[in-house]
């Protein structure tokens, strides 16, 4: 059983009609889309507080030649464009297969995401729990909750198999 990590005050349960697993499954599908294009397989999905899917995104830095083309950024861009606002409605939940990096942490804060659910922690670049307490930045005017370790083994396996395949080539 993976280690579930929480910060802030996450809800006791996911939105009605959803499970953390069902929400992560959508992010995992996005990760597979990234992998099909030779991108690092990371996917994200954004839900409103009621559990309705608002947007998805996957990694595209190679295909779009854009260093900001992370799954989280693409997902937030898609949601903001759809909602016609750079700030998201209160209580949104970003579900991502890998712990967000510092760039994505900044976007999460500026978009006013209510909570982040991630699969695998990122010991190299994770900025939510692994290398810094992204939810507790004293200078940030926005706080959010996190739950980490949801489908952790599956999310790790997707990344590990991708890099193993790359090394064999």
N, C-alpha and C positions, 0 to 999 in steps of 0.2 A: 504494500500500500504506500503510495507516494506521501511525502510530507506536505500537508496543506499549511501554507503560510498565510496569515492574515495581518493586515495593517489597517489602522483606522477602525471604523465600525461598519463592517459589511452587513448586509441584510442576513437574517437568519436563514432565509431560503431564497432561491431565485424567483424571478417574476412568475406569476401564475401561468400555468400552461407550459412552462419551460423547466429544464433542469440545467445545471451547469454543463453536464455532458452534451445535451442537445445543442446548447449554445456553442460549445467548443467544437462540435462536429462541423458546424458551418465554417468556423475559422480553419479547421483542418482541411476541409475541401478547398479553401482558398490557398492553403499551403501547397496542395498538390497541383493547383493551377500554376503557381510560381515555378514549381519543379519542372513542369512540362516545358517551360520556356528557358530552362537552364539557370533559373534564379535560385538563390537560397530559399528553401521551402518554408516560408513564414506566411501565415495568413491571419487576418483579423476580421471581426464582425462587430458592428455597433448596434445595440438594441436600445429602445426607449425604456422608461421605467416600468412599463407594462409588459415588456418582453417582445414587442414588435420589432422585427428586423428593419433597421434604417438604412444600412449600407454595409458593404464588404470591401475588402482590399487585400492585395497580396504584394509581395516584394517585386519591384520593377527597376532597381537601380541600373542593372546591366542593359535591359532591353530599351529603357527610356533614356539611358545615359544621364541619370539624375541621382546624385548622392542622397537626395532626400526621398527617394522612392521606396521607403520602407512600408511594410504592410499597414502599420498603424496610421502613418501619414496619408497614404492613399485612401484608406477607409474613412478617416476624418474629412478629407477633402471631398470625397463622394457624398458623405452625409451633409456637409455644410452646403454643398452645391444644391443638393436635393431640397434641403430645408430653406435655402436662400438666406443663410445667416452664418456668420463665422463663429458664433457661439451656439452650443448645442442646448437643447432643452434640459431642464434640471432632471437629474437622476439617470442619465444615460449610462450604459454599461458597455465598455470596450472589452471584447474577448479576443485574446491574441495567443498564438501558439508558443511564443517565446517572450520572456520578460523584456519589456521595453528598454531601449537605450536612452541616453540622456537627451538626444534630439527629440525622440518621441515623447519623453517625459515632458519636455517643454510644450509640445503641441497639445498633449493631454491637459495640461494646466491651462493653457490659453483658450482651448475650446470649451473648458469647463465640464469635462467628463466627470460623472458622479462616482464611477468605480471602474476598476480594471481587474479582469480575471485573466490570468495567464497560465499556460501549461508548464513549460520547462523554465527553470531559472537560468539566467545567463551569467555564469561566474566571470566571464571576461568583460562584458559590456553592460550588464544589467544595471539599471539605475533606479529601480523601484525598491528592491530589497537586497540584492547581491553585493553591490558596491557602494550604495548610498541609500539613505532612507528618503526616497523621492516623495513619499506622502507627507513628510515632516519638515520640509524646507522652511526655515523660520522666516524667510523673506517672501514666500509665496502667499498671494492673497486668495488662493484657491486650494482647498484640501479635498482629497478623494480617498476612498477606501480601496483595498486590494485583497484579492484571494489568489494565491499562487499554488501551483501543483495540481491543477485540474487536468486530468488526462496526461500527467507529466511523462509517464513512460512512453506513451504513444507519440507525444510531441518530440521527445528526445530521439526516439527511433527514426522518425521521419528525417530529422536533421543528420543523425549519425549515418544512416544509410546513404543519404545524398553525398556527404563528404567522403565516405568510403568508396563509393562509385567514382567520384571525381579523382581520387588518388590512384585508383586502378588504371585510369585512362592514360 
